[in-house]
Amino acid sequence: MPAYDVSRFDPPAPVARVSLRNPESREAISDIPMLIDTGADMTFIPQAAAATLNLQQLSGEGYKLKAFDGSSSMARAVRADMLFLGRTLRGRYLVRDSEVGILGRDVLNHFVIAIDGPGLKWQQYTNKENQ
Amino acid sequence: MRKLATYEGVVEDGHVTLPPDAHLPDDTRVYVLVPDMDTQRTLQILSPRLVDQSQARDFVKEVIEETADASL
């Protein structure tokens, strides 16, 4: 059962480890930390991972974002495969310059995940009646 | 074996200033060690949202593979 990240977040936060793959070259890297953030619309992958996989930025001006503190920013998108909890999700991902990415609702809404705050751990919820 | 050189510098207005005798060529990769600094470091992530919510359709994911083992 994956544990919360107590070293980088205070209070501790649920962080998943995912793999990313370049859909064209099939090159992949694993063990990328991603904050489970149901407040985030989109999923962001770390810039370093995108660079390592040589993921090509998609054309266009990028996407204008707003954080809950009101600050605005722009983010560029890449196309990638994300391997998480036994599924491979192909599509467009935003990129952020941080060591930890963000799993937003575009990915999280594919899964049932149980958050155990007191236990500082999370897991995929496998109750078949709720699948 | 790689050679290692160390210099003591100071941070001024966000830039590291090295001593005059440190002649480093452009594009030299350097690493900065900060002694005696409070190492508590926490990330703050501010749940970004799209300003134009109609762009959310650009991020619909295609599930292309599923494996029997759904564990991490």
N, CA and C atoms of all chains as a GROMACS GRO file, in nm:
protein
  609
    1MET      N    1   0.085  -0.118   0.000
    1MET     CA    2   0.000   0.000   0.000
    1MET      C    3   0.090   0.125   0.000
    2PRO      N    4   0.080   0.208  -0.100
    2PRO     CA    5   0.171   0.323  -0.108
    2PRO      C    6   0.153   0.419   0.009
    3ALA      N    7   0.263   0.469   0.056
    3ALA     CA    8   0.261   0.558   0.171
    3ALA      C    9   0.256   0.703   0.125
    4TYR      N   10   0.210   0.787   0.215
    4TYR     CA   11   0.216   0.930   0.190
    4TYR      C   12   0.362   0.974   0.184
    5ASP      N   13   0.384   1.089   0.122
    5ASP     CA   14   0.517   1.149   0.119
    5ASP      C   15   0.527   1.245   0.237
    6VAL      N   16   0.607   1.206   0.335
    6VAL     CA   17   0.621   1.289   0.455
    6VAL      C   18   0.747   1.376   0.448
    7SER      N   19   0.830   1.354   0.348
    7SER     CA   20   0.955   1.429   0.341
    7SER      C   21   0.941   1.558   0.261
    8ARG      N   22   0.854   1.558   0.161
    8ARG     CA   23   0.842   1.676   0.076
    8ARG      C   24   0.716   1.757   0.101
    9PHE      N   25   0.622   1.701   0.178
    9PHE     CA   26   0.497   1.773   0.201
    9PHE      C   27   0.468   1.779   0.350
   10ASP      N   28   0.422   1.894   0.393
   10ASP     CA   29   0.383   1.914   0.531
   10ASP      C   30   0.255   1.997   0.534
   11PRO      N   31   0.141   1.940   0.568
   11PRO     CA   32   0.117   1.802   0.612
   11PRO      C   33   0.150   1.701   0.501
   12PRO      N   34   0.171   1.576   0.542
   12PRO     CA   35   0.201   1.471   0.444
   12PRO      C   36   0.092   1.461   0.337
   13ALA      N   37   0.131   1.418   0.218
   13ALA     CA   38   0.038   1.414   0.105
   13ALA      C   39   0.049   1.280   0.033
   14PRO      N   40  -0.063   1.235  -0.028
   14PRO     CA   41  -0.058   1.110  -0.105
   14PRO      C   42   0.016   1.132  -0.236
   15VAL      N   43   0.120   1.055  -0.255
   15VAL     CA   44   0.202   1.065  -0.376
   15VAL      C   45   0.210   0.927  -0.440
   16ALA      N   46   0.179   0.921  -0.568
   16ALA     CA   47   0.185   0.795  -0.642
   16ALA      C   48   0.313   0.793  -0.724
   17ARG      N   49   0.352   0.674  -0.762
   17ARG     CA   50   0.468   0.656  -0.851
   17ARG      C   51   0.415   0.602  -0.984
   18VAL      N   52   0.443   0.673  -1.090
   18VAL     CA   53   0.393   0.631  -1.221
   18VAL      C   54   0.511   0.608  -1.315
   19SER      N   55   0.479   0.547  -1.427
   19SER     CA   56   0.576   0.537  -1.536
   19SER      C   57   0.526   0.620  -1.652
   20LEU      N   58   0.619   0.675  -1.726
   20LEU     CA   59   0.585   0.753  -1.845
   20LEU      C   60   0.656   0.692  -1.965
   21ARG      N   61   0.590   0.703  -2.081
   21ARG     CA   62   0.647   0.645  -2.202
   21ARG      C   63   0.624   0.740  -2.318
   22ASN      N   64   0.726   0.747  -2.403
   22ASN     CA   65   0.712   0.822  -2.527
   22ASN      C   66   0.635   0.735  -2.626
   23PRO      N   67   0.518   0.780  -2.673
   23PRO     CA   68   0.438   0.694  -2.762
   23PRO      C   69   0.507   0.660  -2.892
   24GLU      N   70   0.599   0.744  -2.937
   24GLU     CA   71   0.666   0.718  -3.065
   24GLU      C   72   0.787   0.628  -3.047
   25SER      N   73   0.876   0.665  -2.957
   25SER     CA   74   1.000   0.588  -2.941
   25SER      C   75   0.982   0.466  -2.851
   26ARG      N   76   0.875   0.466  -2.771
   26ARG     CA   77   0.847   0.361  -2.672
   26ARG      C   78   0.946   0.363  -2.555
   27GLU      N   79   1.032   0.460  -2.553
   27GLU     CA   80   1.123   0.474  -2.438
   27GLU      C   81   1.040   0.508  -2.314
   28ALA      N   82   1.075   0.450  -2.201
   28ALA     CA   83   0.996   0.471  -2.081
   28ALA      C   84   1.085   0.493  -1.960
   29ILE      N   85   1.031   0.565  -1.864
   29ILE     CA   86   1.098   0.580  -1.735
   29ILE      C   87   0.994   0.555  -1.627
   30SER      N   88   1.039   0.509  -1.513
   30SER     CA   89   0.945   0.472  -1.407
   30SER      C   90   0.977   0.546  -1.278
   31ASP      N   91   0.889   0.523  -1.181
   31ASP     CA   92   0.911   0.574  -1.046
   31ASP      C   93   0.907   0.727  -1.040
   32ILE      N   94   0.817   0.785  -1.114
   32ILE     CA   95   0.805   0.931  -1.114
   32ILE      C   96   0.703   0.972  -1.008
   33PRO      N   97   0.742   1.055  -0.912
   33PRO     CA   98   0.649   1.092  -0.805
   33PRO      C   99   0.543   1.190  -0.856
   34MET      N  100   0.418   1.162  -0.822
   34MET     CA  101   0.307   1.246  -0.866
   34MET      C  102   0.211   1.266  -0.748
   35LEU      N  103   0.186   1.390  -0.714
   35LEU     CA  104   0.092   1.421  -0.608
   35LEU      C  105  -0.050   1.387  -0.654
   36ILE      N  106  -0.122   1.314  -0.572
   36ILE     CA  107  -0.264   1.287  -0.600
   36ILE      C  108  -0.343   1.410  -0.557
   37ASP      N  109  -0.393   1.484  -0.657
   37ASP     CA  110  -0.453   1.615  -0.629
   37ASP      C  111  -0.588   1.625  -0.698
   38THR      N  112  -0.693   1.595  -0.625
   38THR     CA  113  -0.827   1.598  -0.685
   38THR      C  114  -0.872   1.742  -0.713
   39GLY      N  115  -0.798   1.840  -0.665
   39GLY     CA  116  -0.831   1.978  -0.694
   39GLY      C  117  -0.773   2.027  -0.824
   40ALA      N  118  -0.686   1.948  -0.884
   40ALA     CA  119  -0.622   1.988  -1.010
   40ALA      C  120  -0.704   1.936  -1.128
   41ASP      N  121  -0.734   2.024  -1.222
   41ASP     CA  122  -0.810   1.982  -1.339
   41ASP      C  123  -0.732   1.881  -1.421
   42MET      N  124  -0.603   1.909  -1.437
   42MET     CA  125  -0.522   1.835  -1.532
   42MET      C  126  -0.404   1.769  -1.463
   43THR      N  127  -0.341   1.679  -1.537
   43THR     CA  128  -0.222   1.611  -1.488
   43THR      C  129  -0.098   1.679  -1.543
   44PHE      N  130  -0.001   1.699  -1.457
   44PHE     CA  131   0.125   1.765  -1.493
   44PHE      C  132   0.239   1.666  -1.471
   45ILE      N  133   0.325   1.655  -1.568
   45ILE     CA  134   0.442   1.571  -1.550
   45ILE      C  135   0.565   1.660  -1.532
   46PRO      N  136   0.662   1.613  -1.455
   46PRO     CA  137   0.781   1.695  -1.433
   46PRO      C  138   0.857   1.722  -1.563
   47GLN      N  139   0.905   1.843  -1.574
   47GLN     CA  140   0.980   1.883  -1.693
   47GLN      C  141   1.098   1.790  -1.719
   48ALA      N  142   1.165   1.749  -1.612
   48ALA     CA  143   1.282   1.662  -1.630
   48ALA      C  144   1.244   1.529  -1.695
   49ALA      N  145   1.129   1.477  -1.658
   49ALA     CA  146   1.084   1.350  -1.718
   49ALA      C  147   1.051   1.370  -1.865
   50ALA      N  148   0.984   1.481  -1.896
   50ALA     CA  149   0.950   1.509  -2.036
   50ALA      C  150   1.076   1.523  -2.120
   51ALA      N  151   1.178   1.587  -2.062
   51ALA     CA  152   1.303   1.606  -2.136
   51ALA      C  153   1.376   1.474  -2.153
   52THR      N  154   1.378   1.393  -2.050
   52THR     CA  155   1.446   1.263  -2.058
   52THR      C  156   1.386   1.176  -2.168
   53LEU      N  157   1.254   1.181  -2.181
   53LEU     CA  158   1.186   1.099  -2.282
   53LEU      C  159   1.180   1.168  -2.418
   54ASN      N  160   1.231   1.291  -2.422
   54ASN     CA  161   1.228   1.369  -2.546
   54ASN      C  162   1.086   1.382  -2.599
   55LEU      N  163   0.993   1.410  -2.509
   55LEU     CA  164   0.854   1.429  -2.549
   55LEU      C  165   0.842   1.564  -2.620
   56GLN      N  166   0.786   1.561  -2.737
   56GLN     CA  167   0.776   1.681  -2.818
   56GLN      C  168   0.660   1.768  -2.770
   57GLN      N  169   0.690   1.898  -2.754
   57GLN     CA  170   0.584   1.990  -2.716
   57GLN      C  171   0.484   2.001  -2.830
   58LEU      N  172   0.357   2.004  -2.796
   58LEU     CA  173   0.253   2.020  -2.896
   58LEU      C  174   0.246   2.166  -2.937
   59SER      N  175   0.212   2.187  -3.062
   59SER     CA  176   0.207   2.324  -3.112
   59SER      C  177   0.093   2.401  -3.046
   60GLY      N  178   0.102   2.532  -3.055
   60GLY     CA  179   0.002   2.616  -2.991
   60GLY      C  180   0.063   2.700  -2.883
   61GLU      N  181  -0.019   2.787  -2.828
   61GLU     CA  182   0.032   2.882  -2.730
   61GLU      C  183   0.044   2.822  -2.590
   62GLY      N  184  -0.009   2.705  -2.569
   62GLY     CA  185  -0.010   2.649  -2.436
   62GLY      C  186  -0.143   2.676  -2.367
   63TYR      N  187  -0.147   2.649  -2.241
   63TYR     CA  188  -0.271   2.657  -2.166
   63TYR      C  189  -0.256   2.754  -2.050
   64LYS      N  190  -0.354   2.843  -2.038
   64LYS     CA  191  -0.352   2.937  -1.928
   64LYS      C  192  -0.417   2.872  -1.806
   65LEU      N  193  -0.346   2.885  -1.694
   65LEU     CA  194  -0.390   2.818  -1.571
   65LEU      C  195  -0.407   2.920  -1.459
   66LYS      N  196  -0.491   2.882  -1.365
   66LYS     CA  197  -0.511   2.964  -1.247
   66LYS      C  198  -0.505   2.873  -1.125
   67ALA      N  199  -0.427   2.913  -1.027
   67ALA     CA  200  -0.417   2.836  -0.903
   67ALA      C  201  -0.519   2.890  -0.802
   68PHE      N  202  -0.538   2.817  -0.695
   68PHE     CA  203  -0.643   2.858  -0.603
   68PHE      C  204  -0.607   2.986  -0.526
   69ASP      N  205  -0.480   3.026  -0.532
   69ASP     CA  206  -0.444   3.154  -0.471
   69ASP      C  207  -0.464   3.271  -0.568
   70GLY      N  208  -0.514   3.240  -0.688
   70GLY     CA  209  -0.542   3.344  -0.786
   70GLY      C  210  -0.430   3.370  -0.883
   71SER      N  211  -0.314   3.311  -0.860
   71SER     CA  212  -0.201   3.334  -0.951
   71SER      C  213  -0.225   3.263  -1.085
   72SER      N  214  -0.175   3.325  -1.192
   72SER     CA  215  -0.192   3.269  -1.326
   72SER      C  216  -0.058   3.224  -1.381
   73SER      N  217  -0.062   3.129  -1.470
   73SER     CA  218   0.060   3.081  -1.535
   73SER      C  219   0.021   3.016  -1.667
   74MET      N  220   0.122   2.986  -1.746
   74MET     CA  221   0.102   2.916  -1.872
   74MET      C  222   0.176   2.783  -1.866
   75ALA      N  223   0.122   2.683  -1.932
   75ALA     CA  224   0.188   2.553  -1.936
   75ALA      C  225   0.179   2.497  -2.077
   76ARG      N  226   0.284   2.431  -2.117
   76ARG     CA  227   0.287   2.364  -2.246
   76ARG      C  228   0.246   2.218  -2.229
   77ALA      N  229   0.203   2.160  -2.340
   77ALA     CA  230   0.153   2.023  -2.336
   77ALA      C  231   0.240   1.932  -2.421
   78VAL      N  232   0.245   1.806  -2.381
   78VAL     CA  233   0.313   1.702  -2.459
   78VAL      C  234   0.219   1.583  -2.470
   79ARG      N  235   0.249   1.495  -2.562
   79ARG     CA  236   0.171   1.372  -2.575
   79ARG      C  237   0.254   1.259  -2.517
   80ALA      N  238   0.191   1.180  -2.431
   80ALA     CA  239   0.266   1.074  -2.363
   80ALA      C  240   0.172   0.962  -2.322
   81ASP      N  241   0.231   0.852  -2.284
   81ASP     CA  242   0.158   0.741  -2.221
   81ASP      C  243   0.194   0.741  -2.074
   82MET      N  244   0.092   0.731  -1.990
   82MET     CA  245   0.116   0.719  -1.846
   82MET      C  246   0.069   0.582  -1.800
   83LEU      N  247   0.158   0.509  -1.734
   83LEU     CA  248   0.126   0.377  -1.682
   83LEU      C  249   0.103   0.389  -1.533
   84PHE      N  250  -0.021   0.360  -1.493
   84PHE     CA  251  -0.059   0.380  -1.353
   84PHE      C  252  -0.166   0.279  -1.315
   85LEU      N  253  -0.144   0.208  -1.209
   85LEU     CA  254  -0.241   0.112  -1.155
   85LEU      C  255  -0.292   0.016  -1.262
   86GLY      N  256  -0.200  -0.034  -1.343
   86GLY     CA  257  -0.236  -0.137  -1.439
   86GLY      C  258  -0.296  -0.086  -1.568
   87ARG      N  259  -0.310   0.044  -1.583
   87ARG     CA  260  -0.365   0.098  -1.707
   87ARG      C  261  -0.263   0.190  -1.772
   88THR      N  262  -0.272   0.198  -1.903
   88THR     CA  263  -0.190   0.294  -1.978
   88THR      C  264  -0.283   0.399  -2.036
   89LEU      N  265  -0.262   0.521  -1.996
   89LEU     CA  266  -0.347   0.632  -2.039
   89LEU      C  267  -0.268   0.718  -2.137
   90ARG      N  268  -0.316   0.719  -2.260
   90ARG     CA  269  -0.248   0.796  -2.366
   90ARG      C  270  -0.322   0.927  -2.388
   91GLY      N  271  -0.244   1.031  -2.403
   91GLY     CA  272  -0.309   1.159  -2.430
   91GLY      C  273  -0.216   1.275  -2.404
   92ARG      N  274  -0.280   1.388  -2.383
   92ARG     CA  275  -0.207   1.514  -2.368
   92ARG      C  276  -0.184   1.541  -2.220
   93TYR      N  277  -0.062   1.577  -2.186
   93TYR     CA  278  -0.027   1.609  -2.048
   93TYR      C  279   0.044   1.744  -2.043
   94LEU      N  280   0.016   1.817  -1.938
   94LEU     CA  281   0.087   1.943  -1.918
   94LEU      C  282   0.220   1.916  -1.849
   95VAL      N  283   0.310   2.012  -1.861
   95VAL     CA  284   0.446   1.997  -1.807
   95VAL      C  285   0.471   2.107  -1.706
   96ARG      N  286   0.533   2.071  -1.595
   96ARG     CA  287   0.568   2.172  -1.493
   96ARG      C  288   0.711   2.150  -1.447
   97ASP      N  289   0.774   2.260  -1.411
   97ASP     CA  290   0.913   2.255  -1.368
   97ASP      C  291   0.919   2.226  -1.219
   98SER      N  292   0.906   2.099  -1.185
   98SER     CA  293   0.908   2.057  -1.045
   98SER      C  294   0.950   1.912  -1.038
   99GLU      N  295   1.005   1.874  -0.924
   99GLU     CA  296   1.049   1.736  -0.908
   99GLU      C  297   0.930   1.642  -0.890
  100VAL      N  298   0.816   1.696  -0.852
  100VAL     CA  299   0.697   1.614  -0.831
  100VAL      C  300   0.588   1.661  -0.928
  101GLY      N  301   0.529   1.566  -0.998
  101GLY     CA  302   0.419   1.600  -1.086
  101GLY      C  303   0.287   1.604  -1.012
  102ILE      N  304   0.180   1.622  -1.087
  102ILE     CA  305   0.046   1.629  -1.028
  102ILE      C  306  -0.045   1.533  -1.103
  103LEU      N  307  -0.109   1.445  -1.030
  103LEU     CA  308  -0.214   1.362  -1.090
  103LEU      C  309  -0.346   1.436  -1.072
  104GLY      N  310  -0.397   1.491  -1.180
  104GLY     CA  311  -0.523   1.564  -1.174
  104GLY      C  312  -0.641   1.475  -1.209
  105ARG      N  313  -0.758   1.537  -1.216
  105ARG     CA  314  -0.879   1.459  -1.233
  105ARG      C  315  -0.893   1.396  -1.372
  106ASP      N  316  -0.818   1.448  -1.471
  106ASP     CA  317  -0.826   1.383  -1.602
  106ASP      C  318  -0.774   1.240  -1.596
  107VAL      N  319  -0.683   1.212  -1.503
  107VAL     CA  320  -0.634   1.076  -1.482
  107VAL      C  321  -0.706   1.010  -1.364
  108LEU      N  322  -0.721   1.081  -1.255
  108LEU     CA  323  -0.779   1.021  -1.134
  108LEU      C  324  -0.920   0.970  -1.158
  109ASN      N  325  -0.994   1.034  -1.248
  109ASN     CA  326  -1.132   0.991  -1.271
  109ASN      C  327  -1.142   0.857  -1.343
  110HIS      N  328  -1.029   0.798  -1.377
  110HIS     CA  329  -1.028   0.662  -1.433
  110HIS      C  330  -1.017   0.556  -1.324
  111PHE      N  331  -1.002   0.598  -1.200
  111PHE     CA  332  -0.972   0.502  -1.094
  111PHE      C  333  -1.060   0.524  -0.972
  112VAL      N  334  -1.067   0.421  -0.890
  112VAL     CA  335  -1.127   0.435  -0.757
  112VAL      C  336  -1.014   0.422  -0.657
  113ILE      N  337  -0.990   0.528  -0.585
  113ILE     CA  338  -0.874   0.532  -0.495
  113ILE      C  339  -0.922   0.566  -0.355
  114ALA      N  340  -0.873   0.490  -0.258
  114ALA     CA  341  -0.906   0.514  -0.118
  114ALA      C  342  -0.790   0.585  -0.050
  115ILE      N  343  -0.822   0.694   0.015
  115ILE     CA  344  -0.722   0.774   0.085
  115ILE      C  345  -0.734   0.746   0.234
  116ASP      N  346  -0.629   0.697   0.295
  116ASP     CA  347  -0.627   0.668   0.439
  116ASP      C  348  -0.540   0.773   0.507
  117GLY      N  349  -0.599   0.883   0.541
  117GLY     CA  350  -0.523   0.992   0.601
  117GLY      C  351  -0.458   0.955   0.733
  118PRO      N  352  -0.536   0.901   0.829
  118PRO     CA  353  -0.473   0.865   0.957
  118PRO      C  354  -0.360   0.765   0.942
  119GLY      N  355  -0.374   0.674   0.845
  119GLY     CA  356  -0.270   0.573   0.822
  119GLY      C  357  -0.159   0.621   0.732
  120LEU      N  358  -0.172   0.742   0.678
  120LEU     CA  359  -0.073   0.799   0.587
  120LEU      C  360  -0.041   0.704   0.472
  121LYS      N  361  -0.147   0.652   0.411
  121LYS     CA  362  -0.128   0.564   0.295
  121LYS      C  363  -0.251   0.573   0.206
  122TRP      N  364  -0.237   0.527   0.084
  122TRP     CA  365  -0.349   0.524  -0.009
  122TRP      C  366  -0.342   0.394  -0.086
  123GLN      N  367  -0.453   0.358  -0.150
  123GLN     CA  368  -0.453   0.237  -0.230
  123GLN      C  369  -0.566   0.242  -0.332
  124GLN      N  370  -0.552   0.158  -0.432
  124GLN     CA  371  -0.662   0.145  -0.527
  124GLN      C  372  -0.775   0.072  -0.457
  125TYR      N  373  -0.895   0.124  -0.472
  125TYR     CA  374  -1.012   0.065  -0.407
  125TYR      C  375  -1.062  -0.047  -0.495
  126THR      N  376  -1.071  -0.166  -0.442
  126THR     CA  377  -1.099  -0.283  -0.525
  126THR      C  378  -1.231  -0.350  -0.491
  127ASN      N  379  -1.319  -0.283  -0.418
  127ASN     CA  380  -1.449  -0.342  -0.391
  127ASN      C  381  -1.524  -0.356  -0.523
  128LYS      N  382  -1.545  -0.479  -0.566
  128LYS     CA  383  -1.603  -0.504  -0.698
  128LYS      C  384  -1.741  -0.438  -0.713
  129GLU      N  385  -1.815  -0.426  -0.605
  129GLU     CA  386  -1.948  -0.366  -0.615
  129GLU      C  387  -1.940  -0.218  -0.652
  130ASN      N  388  -1.824  -0.162  -0.633
  130ASN     CA  389  -1.808  -0.020  -0.662
  130ASN      C  390  -1.725   0.006  -0.786
  131GLN      N  391  -1.692  -0.100  -0.861
  131GLN     CA  392  -1.612  -0.081  -0.980
  131GLN      C  393  -1.699  -0.043  -1.099
  132MET      N  394   3.994   0.982  -1.364
  132MET     CA  395   3.929   1.039  -1.247
  132MET      C  396   3.898   1.187  -1.272
  133ARG      N  397   3.778   1.230  -1.236
  133ARG     CA  398   3.741   1.368  -1.259
  133ARG      C  399   3.801   1.457  -1.151
  134LYS      N  400   3.842   1.577  -1.193
  134LYS     CA  401   3.898   1.672  -1.099
  134LYS      C  402   3.786   1.757  -1.040
  135LEU      N  403   3.806   1.795  -0.916
  135LEU     CA  404   3.705   1.873  -0.847
  135LEU      C  405   3.770   2.000  -0.794
  136ALA      N  406   3.709   2.114  -0.823
  136ALA     CA  407   3.757   2.241  -0.770
  136ALA      C  408   3.647   2.302  -0.685
  137THR      N  409   3.684   2.362  -0.576
  137THR     CA  410   3.584   2.426  -0.490
  137THR      C  411   3.618   2.574  -0.472
  138TYR      N  412   3.515   2.654  -0.468
  138TYR     CA  413   3.529   2.798  -0.445
  138TYR      C  414   3.423   2.840  -0.345
  139GLU      N  415   3.454   2.941  -0.269
  139GLU     CA  416   3.355   2.995  -0.178
  139GLU      C  417   3.298   3.123  -0.239
  140GLY      N  418   3.169   3.128  -0.251
  140GLY     CA  419   3.106   3.246  -0.307
  140GLY      C  420   2.993   3.294  -0.217
  141VAL      N  421   2.931   3.401  -0.259
  141VAL     CA  422   2.817   3.454  -0.183
  141VAL      C  423   2.704   3.481  -0.282
  142VAL      N  424   2.584   3.474  -0.227
  142VAL     CA  425   2.465   3.503  -0.308
  142VAL      C  426   2.432   3.651  -0.294
  143GLU      N  427   2.423   3.717  -0.408
  143GLU     CA  428   2.387   3.858  -0.411
  143GLU      C  429   2.277   3.878  -0.513
  144ASP      N  430   2.164   3.926  -0.465
  144ASP     CA  431   2.050   3.948  -0.554
  144ASP      C  432   2.017   3.824  -0.636
  145GLY      N  433   2.027   3.710  -0.571
  145GLY     CA  434   1.989   3.586  -0.637
  145GLY      C  435   2.096   3.525  -0.726
  146HIS      N  436   2.212   3.589  -0.735
  146HIS     CA  437   2.321   3.535  -0.817
  146HIS      C  438   2.439   3.499  -0.728
  147VAL      N  439   2.509   3.392  -0.765
  147VAL     CA  440   2.626   3.352  -0.690
  147VAL      C  441   2.747   3.427  -0.743
  148THR      N  442   2.814   3.499  -0.656
  148THR     CA  443   2.936   3.571  -0.695
  148THR      C  444   3.057   3.493  -0.645
  149LEU      N  445   3.144   3.456  -0.738
  149LEU     CA  446   3.262   3.379  -0.703
  149LEU      C  447   3.380   3.472  -0.679
  150PRO      N  448   3.485   3.425  -0.612
  150PRO     CA  449   3.602   3.509  -0.589
  150PRO      C  450   3.673   3.541  -0.720
  151PRO      N  451   3.750   3.649  -0.723
  151PRO     CA  452   3.814   3.693  -0.849
  151PRO      C  453   3.905   3.589  -0.911
  152ASP      N  454   3.961   3.501  -0.830
  152ASP     CA  455   4.055   3.403  -0.887
  152ASP      C  456   3.986   3.280  -0.945
  153ALA      N  457   3.857   3.281  -0.941
  153ALA     CA  458   3.784   3.167  -0.997
  153ALA      C  459   3.754   3.195  -1.145
  154HIS      N  460   3.837   3.140  -1.230
  154HIS     CA  461   3.820   3.163  -1.374
  154HIS      C  462   3.755   3.038  -1.434
  155LEU      N  463   3.628   3.043  -1.450
  155LEU     CA  464   3.555   2.928  -1.504
  155LEU      C  465   3.504   2.962  -1.644
  156PRO      N  466   3.530   2.875  -1.737
  156PRO     CA  467   3.481   2.902  -1.874
  156PRO      C  468   3.330   2.896  -1.880
  157ASP      N  469   3.275   2.962  -1.981
  157ASP     CA  470   3.130   2.958  -2.001
  157ASP      C  471   3.083   2.814  -2.016
  158ASP      N  472   2.962   2.792  -1.972
  158ASP     CA  473   2.895   2.661  -1.982
  158ASP      C  474   2.953   2.556  -1.887
  159THR      N  475   3.040   2.598  -1.796
  159THR     CA  476   3.089   2.503  -1.696
  159THR      C  477   2.974   2.466  -1.603
  160ARG      N  478   2.953   2.337  -1.584
  160ARG     CA  479   2.848   2.293  -1.494
  160ARG      C  480   2.900   2.301  -1.350
  161VAL      N  481   2.826   2.366  -1.262
  161VAL     CA  482   2.868   2.382  -1.124
  161VAL      C  483   2.758   2.331  -1.032
  162TYR      N  484   2.795   2.295  -0.913
  162TYR     CA  485   2.701   2.251  -0.810
  162TYR      C  486   2.719   2.341  -0.689
  163VAL      N  487   2.613   2.377  -0.627
  163VAL     CA  488   2.618   2.469  -0.514
  163VAL      C  489   2.584   2.393  -0.386
  164LEU      N  490   2.673   2.394  -0.292
  164LEU     CA  491   2.649   2.336  -0.160
  164LEU      C  492   2.625   2.450  -0.063
  165VAL      N  493   2.523   2.441   0.016
  165VAL     CA  494   2.490   2.548   0.109
  165VAL      C  495   2.506   2.495   0.252
  166PRO      N  496   2.614   2.535   0.322
  166PRO     CA  497   2.634   2.486   0.459
  166PRO      C  498   2.546   2.560   0.558
  167ASP      N  499   2.510   2.488   0.663
  167ASP     CA  500   2.441   2.548   0.777
  167ASP      C  501   2.310   2.614   0.740
  168MET      N  502   2.244   2.561   0.642
  168MET     CA  503   2.115   2.618   0.604
  168MET      C  504   2.004   2.529   0.657
  169ASP      N  505   1.895   2.593   0.700
  169ASP     CA  506   1.779   2.517   0.742
  169ASP      C  507   1.732   2.435   0.623
  170THR      N  508   1.738   2.304   0.635
  170THR     CA  509   1.710   2.219   0.520
  170THR      C  510   1.562   2.180   0.510
  171GLN      N  511   1.479   2.232   0.598
  171GLN     CA  512   1.338   2.199   0.586
  171GLN      C  513   1.285   2.251   0.453
  172ARG      N  514   1.232   2.161   0.375
  172ARG     CA  515   1.188   2.200   0.242
  172ARG      C  516   1.057   2.128   0.212
  173THR      N  517   0.957   2.203   0.197
  173THR     CA  518   0.829   2.142   0.165
  173THR      C  519   0.777   2.200   0.036
  174LEU      N  520   0.708   2.117  -0.037
  174LEU     CA  521   0.649   2.161  -0.162
  174LEU      C  522   0.510   2.216  -0.137
  175GLN      N  523   0.474   2.316  -0.212
  175GLN     CA  524   0.339   2.368  -0.208
  175GLN      C  525   0.286   2.365  -0.350
  176ILE      N  526   0.181   2.292  -0.368
  176ILE     CA  527   0.122   2.278  -0.501
  176ILE      C  528  -0.019   2.333  -0.495
  177LEU      N  529  -0.048   2.424  -0.584
  177LEU     CA  530  -0.169   2.504  -0.572
  177LEU      C  531  -0.279   2.459  -0.668
  178SER      N  532  -0.296   2.331  -0.684
  178SER     CA  533  -0.409   2.275  -0.759
  178SER      C  534  -0.448   2.359  -0.882
  179PRO      N  535  -0.366   2.356  -0.985
  179PRO     CA  536  -0.395   2.440  -1.101
  179PRO      C  537  -0.522   2.399  -1.174
  180ARG      N  538  -0.591   2.500  -1.225
  180ARG     CA  539  -0.714   2.478  -1.302
  180ARG      C  540  -0.702   2.552  -1.435
  181LEU      N  541  -0.770   2.501  -1.534
  181LEU     CA  542  -0.772   2.567  -1.664
  181LEU      C  543  -0.858   2.692  -1.656
  182VAL      N  544  -0.805   2.802  -1.708
  182VAL     CA  545  -0.887   2.924  -1.715
  182VAL      C  546  -1.001   2.903  -1.813
  183ASP      N  547  -0.971   2.842  -1.927
  183ASP     CA  548  -1.074   2.811  -2.026
  183ASP      C  549  -1.114   2.665  -2.008
  184GLN      N  550  -1.224   2.644  -1.939
  184GLN     CA  551  -1.265   2.507  -1.907
  184GLN      C  552  -1.298   2.425  -2.031
  185SER      N  553  -1.328   2.494  -2.142
  185SER     CA  554  -1.359   2.418  -2.263
  185SER      C  555  -1.236   2.343  -2.315
  186GLN      N  556  -1.117   2.382  -2.271
  186GLN     CA  557  -0.995   2.313  -2.313
  186GLN      C  558  -0.978   2.177  -2.246
  187ALA      N  559  -1.064   2.148  -2.150
  187ALA     CA  560  -1.053   2.019  -2.081
  187ALA      C  561  -1.070   1.903  -2.177
  188ARG      N  562  -1.144   1.926  -2.284
  188ARG     CA  563  -1.164   1.817  -2.381
  188ARG      C  564  -1.033   1.777  -2.448
  189ASP      N  565  -0.935   1.866  -2.448
  189ASP     CA  566  -0.805   1.832  -2.508
  189ASP      C  567  -0.734   1.723  -2.428
  190PHE      N  568  -0.777   1.705  -2.303
  190PHE     CA  569  -0.702   1.617  -2.212
  190PHE      C  570  -0.773   1.485  -2.183
  191VAL      N  571  -0.874   1.456  -2.262
  191VAL     CA  572  -0.940   1.326  -2.244
  191VAL      C  573  -0.840   1.216  -2.277
  192LYS      N  574  -0.829   1.119  -2.188
  192LYS     CA  575  -0.729   1.013  -2.204
  192LYS      C  576  -0.789   0.890  -2.269
  193GLU      N  577  -0.707   0.826  -2.348
  193GLU     CA  578  -0.744   0.699  -2.410
  193GLU      C  579  -0.675   0.587  -2.332
  194VAL      N  580  -0.756   0.492  -2.282
  194VAL     CA  581  -0.697   0.377  -2.213
  194VAL      C  582  -0.658   0.276  -2.320
  195ILE      N  583  -0.527   0.260  -2.340
  195ILE     CA  584  -0.483   0.176  -2.451
  195ILE      C  585  -0.436   0.039  -2.406
  196GLU      N  586  -0.408   0.022  -2.278
  196GLU     CA  587  -0.361  -0.108  -2.229
  196GLU      C  588  -0.412  -0.128  -2.088
  197GLU      N  589  -0.449  -0.250  -2.058
  197GLU     CA  590  -0.482  -0.283  -1.921
  197GLU      C  591  -0.412  -0.414  -1.888
  198THR      N  592  -0.358  -0.421  -1.770
  198THR     CA  593  -0.292  -0.544  -1.729
  198THR      C  594  -0.366  -0.604  -1.613
  199ALA      N  595  -0.355  -0.735  -1.598
  199ALA     CA  596  -0.426  -0.803  -1.490
  199ALA      C  597  -0.374  -0.758  -1.355
  200ASP      N  598  -0.246  -0.731  -1.348
  200ASP     CA  599  -0.186  -0.688  -1.223
  200ASP      C  600  -0.199  -0.537  -1.212
  201ALA      N  601  -0.291  -0.494  -1.130
  201ALA     CA  602  -0.316  -0.351  -1.118
  201ALA      C  603  -0.240  -0.289  -1.002
  202SER      N  604  -0.149  -0.365  -0.945
  202SER     CA  605  -0.073  -0.310  -0.834
  202SER      C  606   0.038  -0.221  -0.886
  203LEU      N  607   0.092  -0.140  -0.797
  203LEU     CA  608   0.200  -0.051  -0.837
  203LEU      C  609   0.327  -0.130  -0.862
   0.00000   0.00000   0.00000
